[in-house]
Amino acid sequence: MIAYFTKEKGEMVRQESGPHSSTFVDIKLAIQVLNSYSYKVALEVSTVHEAYLKNELSQLSQKHEALLKKRSLPKLNVGSAVYLLGTKSLDKFKVGKTTDINNTLRQSLRFEGQTLVLFLVFIPSSNLNLVEESLLCSLSRFKATSNHEQVEGISPKDIFLRLKLILSGLEVEGRCTPLESLELLNSEILNDSLSKYDLKGSMISESLTSNFK
């Protein structure tokens, strides 16, 4: 280290004697070099620490903004229901049951910042488990991971049609959340107009009562 600095300054003296050689550096120069090196190390540590703090502050800011967004999101009606959540790219979906979609969505937004509610169908609580299990069973070949509720490679419309057939076969009546409510919620989640995204037909709300007449 000292040799490097003194070589640059041209103040290193090297003496050779037989098989041995020695390098001599003025003590003041050595102290100067050490001080300079210590300063450089301290500066590098300070720079790394500053970058770390900036990254931490950025993450905290993002979490804070996400928390504020969650608190201000429009609320959907609660009750026993089967839901379909999806990413805005419509390549991954989550099918499940809930008694409070707002709480379910809040938990999902922790892991996927722009999770959309694509349909929410209310059914009697006594049929909730059976309907969910039947729907998941019909989607078994579309499972994306070990999590049996996550599916991919199928459209929201096809998932809804499967649910519709299951409700009809079990003679269970379902009630869809109005499309206007889904659009309002999802536009707030995206913090943008839905018209900028190719989401046409992905949010589903239609009458199911005709199946049970």
BELSUL-V223467 format. One record per pair of residues at least 12 apart in sequence whose C-alpha atoms are under 8 Angstrom apart, sorted by the first residue. I is the first residue (numbers start at 1). GAP is how many residues later the second one is. Records with the same first field share a line. If there is no record, write none. Layout:
I: GAP ; GAP
This chain:
2: 28 ; 31 ; 32
5: 28
6: 19 ; 23
11: 14
12: 12 ; 13
13: 12
66: 47
69: 120
70: 36
73: 112 ; 115 ; 116
74: 110 ; 111 ; 114
75: 27 ; 110
76: 25 ; 26 ; 105
77: 23 ; 24
78: 21 ; 22 ; 23 ; 24
79: 19 ; 20 ; 21 ; 22 ; 43
80: 17 ; 18 ; 19 ; 20 ; 42 ; 43 ; 44 ; 45 ; 48
81: 16 ; 17 ; 18 ; 39 ; 40 ; 41 ; 42 ; 43 ; 44 ; 47
82: 13 ; 14 ; 15 ; 16 ; 38 ; 39 ; 40 ; 41 ; 46 ; 49 ; 50
83: 12 ; 13 ; 14 ; 15 ; 18 ; 34 ; 35 ; 36 ; 37 ; 38
84: 12 ; 33 ; 34 ; 35 ; 36 ; 72
85: 30 ; 31 ; 32 ; 33 ; 34
86: 29 ; 30 ; 31 ; 32
87: 25 ; 27 ; 28 ; 29
88: 26 ; 27 ; 28 ; 109 ; 111
90: 65
91: 61 ; 62
92: 52 ; 58 ; 59 ; 60 ; 61
93: 57 ; 58 ; 59
94: 55 ; 56 ; 57
95: 41 ; 54 ; 55 ; 56
96: 36 ; 53
97: 31 ; 32 ; 35
105: 12
114: 75 ; 76
115: 74
116: 70 ; 73
117: 65 ; 68 ; 69 ; 86
118: 38 ; 64 ; 84 ; 85 ; 86
119: 41 ; 57 ; 58 ; 63 ; 84 ; 85 ; 86
120: 56 ; 57
121: 53 ; 54 ; 55 ; 56
122: 52 ; 53 ; 54 ; 55
123: 49 ; 50 ; 51 ; 52
124: 48 ; 49 ; 50
127: 45
131: 32 ; 35 ; 36
134: 32
135: 27 ; 28 ; 31
136: 12 ; 13
138: 24
139: 12 ; 20
142: 12
155: 47
156: 46 ; 47 ; 48
157: 44 ; 45 ; 47
160: 44
164: 44
168: 43 ; 44
171: 40 ; 41
172: 40
173: 35 ; 36 ; 38 ; 39
174: 34 ; 35
175: 32 ; 33 ; 34
176: 29 ; 30 ; 31 ; 32
177: 28
178: 27 ; 28
179: 24 ; 25 ; 26
182: 21
183: 20
